[in-house]
């Protein structure tokens, strides 16, 4: 049975998009990856760019607002920011929940290179966490 994982963020523009992209890439169809936000802020072009640098195309993913229908059939919800963790709806007991306290690269300041460095740092942390998730939480499905 394919496990369904939903990554939840504030705006579904960066961190949750990255996590969805990596889970799709590493899960190779064995896991259904979804992402949503408490709100939908649209996709962040820097997130798309740094993911492409690592060989993962997230440009076709949608920026979605969380709905009750999205939770149907989900096995695991991973909140990737404090705001989403605090505002996550009450989940049925059948849905497991994890929290990854990731920094928000969209709030990075400085030169373009400094901002991109923050996006890359978050991307790398997301990649490592998704690999761990596949290996530990989802039954040894690591790529």
Secondary structure as the mmCIF struct_conf table of DSSP 4:
data_model
#
loop_
_struct_conf.conf_type_id
_struct_conf.id
_struct_conf.beg_label_comp_id
_struct_conf.beg_label_asym_id
_struct_conf.beg_label_seq_id
_struct_conf.end_label_comp_id
_struct_conf.end_label_asym_id
_struct_conf.end_label_seq_id
STRN STRN1 UNK A 3 UNK A 9
BEND BEND1 UNK A 10 UNK A 14
HELX_RH_AL_P HELX_RH_AL_P1 UNK A 15 UNK A 27
TURN_TY1_P TURN_TY1_P1 UNK A 28 UNK A 29
BEND BEND2 UNK A 30 UNK A 30
STRN STRN2 UNK A 31 UNK A 37
BEND BEND3 UNK A 38 UNK A 39
HELX_RH_AL_P HELX_RH_AL_P2 UNK A 45 UNK A 53
TURN_TY1_P TURN_TY1_P2 UNK A 54 UNK A 55
TURN_TY1_P TURN_TY1_P3 UNK A 59 UNK A 60
STRN STRN3 UNK A 65 UNK A 65
HELX_RH_AL_P HELX_RH_AL_P3 UNK A 68 UNK A 71
TURN_TY1_P TURN_TY1_P4 UNK A 72 UNK A 73
STRN STRN4 UNK A 76 UNK A 79
BEND BEND4 UNK A 81 UNK A 81
HELX_RH_AL_P HELX_RH_AL_P4 UNK A 82 UNK A 87
HELX_LH_PP_P HELX_LH_PP_P1 UNK A 88 UNK A 92
TURN_TY1_P TURN_TY1_P5 UNK A 93 UNK A 94
BEND BEND5 UNK A 95 UNK A 95
STRN STRN5 UNK A 96 UNK A 99
HELX_RH_3T_P HELX_RH_3T_P1 UNK A 105 UNK A 107
BEND BEND6 UNK A 110 UNK A 111
HELX_RH_AL_P HELX_RH_AL_P5 UNK A 112 UNK A 132
HELX_RH_PI_P HELX_RH_PI_P1 UNK A 133 UNK A 137
TURN_TY1_P TURN_TY1_P6 UNK A 138 UNK A 139
BEND BEND7 UNK A 140 UNK A 140
#
